[in-house]
């Protein structure tokens, strides 16, 4: 089952995207609709709201008067938090029941108005954000909804900013064209990413990564992507002590293969093995064999005593997830190497030169095994002794857990 969180600013076109995803076969869970359902007459939710705010929030028929409730909580942060504390857990529980009943092979799309504000993105395989320029959204609200401009801008200002939504997005759809154009973009996303991603999650396999090593970037969004993925990995199982961004994409300004390397810290190899089902369900299954593709981290998990390697089931985002024991040599080396290159630009330049040299040697390869083999030789002969010297001189010590 693939779980997609859907978010969009008012008048950005989120409803149109949600409708198209449902037409394509997604199971759509609308949190707004659930929020109304859980406070229907006779529900525990409505009783809790009345207990908290009084009978004045009911209309003459005993139903929730939303305008009256809004007047009570508007401008009062404590009352707003109290209301959210009643309604949000009920909505999440109902949404979880709906998702559980959808079937193992389903693609679940959950439309959550406060997805960004409440930090729920880590609970989804992907967060899809629909956006449009503010002026276009104002135009739509005034033309299609009869709102005046001041009210439209006030509604926009009350929501998460465009920058906050973009920071939370794994996929950003810009809805600046016709309805047909945004539907076509949804179709492409569905067929090229969501459907194969879901198939890989169900089958617990990594997405293939064919082709030779190609250095890209540096991309300014690598750090943000790593942060979102790390949050999902931590959310997958509480036994994970930490998740660190390592490898070349963790070095500011460093061109790299477009693969996010992360290191998950655990207490033992037994824990690393026990985590495998939870990581697979989160979209990061155990990689077959040792290395299906080359890591950007210089310390590959080449044997059963060195850690466990997981990859990404997402065909749109390649990830190497190194699950290693806190304090082990490879765990320590990955963190030290990253910090060394961040601190020493000359060494980062030397590493980049070697990567470019080796990538050129293997430009005609169908995979990356030769690239990682030759790059590893540079690390052993050139980098490792200098890294040991730097850690001693700098007094570098790894994190303590």
Secondary structure, DSSP 8 states (H G I E B T S, - for coil): -EEEEEEE-TTSSHHHHHHHHHHHT-EEEEHHHHHHHTTSTTSHHHHHHHHHH-GGGB-TTSSB-HHHHHHHHTT-HHHHHHHHHHHHHHHHHHHHHHHHTT-TT-EEEEE-TTTTTTT-GGGSSEEEEEE--HHHHHHHHHHHS---HHHHHHHHHTS--HHHHHHH-SEEEE--S-HHHHHHHHHHHIIIIIHHHHHHHHHT------S----B---TTHHHHHHHHHHHHHHH-TT--EEEEESGGGSTT--B-S-EEEEEEES-HHHHHHTHHHHHHTT--B-SSS-SS--SSSS---STTS-EEEE-S-TTS-EEEEEEETT-HHHHHHHHHHHHHHH-HHHHHHHHHHHHHHHHHTTT-SSSHHHHHHHHHHIIIIIHHHHHHHHHHHT------
